[in-house]
Amino acid sequence: MDTSQWCRFFSREDGRLPDAAPSREAIAAPPGDRLAILDATTLLEITADATALSQLFLEGGVVPRAAANDAMHIAIATVSGVDFLVT
């Protein structure tokens, strides 16, 4: 499956794509379960505040630069008021 096929398959009605983790789970799931996994996913916005906080995590050494995606996930969850982030 190439990128354009992936985007068409996994895109939602509002045009946003789900976070990479549920997407990986959906790809690995049996075809009949894929949409159920994505429908159960709540999408959070990548805001300017989340991006700035992610950079602070990286610059301050709170999260290693090699884990920049994790820094962004933590920042999005923080800015969005998520109580628990499970990975």
C-alpha positions in Angstrom: 0.0 0.0 0.0 1.6 3.3 -1.0 1.1 6.6 0.9 -1.7 7.9 -1.3 -3.6 4.6 -0.9 -3.0 4.7 2.9 -4.3 8.2 3.1 -7.5 7.4 1.1 -8.1 4.2 3.2 -7.5 5.8 6.6 -8.7 9.4 6.1 -11.8 10.5 8.0 -14.7 12.5 6.8 -13.2 15.7 8.3 -10.0 15.2 6.3 -7.8 14.6 9.3 -5.7 11.5 9.7 -5.5 9.6 13.0 -2.4 9.5 15.2 0.3 7.1 14.0 -0.2 4.6 16.8 -3.8 3.7 16.2 -3.0 3.7 12.5 -0.3 1.1 13.0 -2.8 -1.0 15.0 -5.4 -0.6 12.3 -3.0 -1.7 9.6 -2.1 -4.8 11.6 -5.7 -5.6 12.3 -7.9 -7.9 10.2 -9.7 -5.8 7.5 -13.1 -6.0 9.2 -11.7 -4.5 12.4 -9.7 -1.6 10.9 -12.5 1.0 10.8 -13.6 0.1 14.3 -10.2 0.9 15.6 -10.1 4.2 13.9 -13.7 5.1 14.9 -12.7 4.6 18.5 -9.8 7.1 18.1 -10.3 10.6 19.4 -8.2 13.1 17.3 -6.4 15.9 19.1 -5.2 19.0 17.4 -1.6 19.8 16.8 -1.6 23.4 18.0 1.1 26.1 18.1 1.2 25.7 21.9 1.7 21.9 21.6 4.5 22.4 19.0 6.2 25.0 21.2 5.9 22.7 24.3 7.3 19.8 22.3 10.3 21.9 21.4 10.8 22.9 25.0 10.8 19.2 26.0 13.5 18.5 23.4 15.7 21.5 24.1 15.5 21.0 27.8 16.5 17.3 27.5 13.2 16.2 29.1 12.7 13.9 26.0 15.6 12.8 23.9 15.8 14.3 20.4 15.6 10.8 19.0 12.1 10.6 20.5 10.8 13.8 18.9 7.5 12.0 18.0 7.0 11.1 21.7 7.7 14.7 22.7 5.0 15.8 20.4 2.5 13.2 21.7 3.2 14.2 25.3 2.9 17.9 24.4 -0.4 17.4 22.5 -1.8 15.4 25.4 -0.7 18.1 27.9 -2.1 21.0 26.0 -5.3 19.2 25.4 -5.8 18.4 29.1 -5.5 14.6 28.7 -5.3 13.0 32.1 -3.6 9.8 31.0 -1.3 9.0 28.1 -0.9 5.3 27.5 1.6 4.0 25.0 
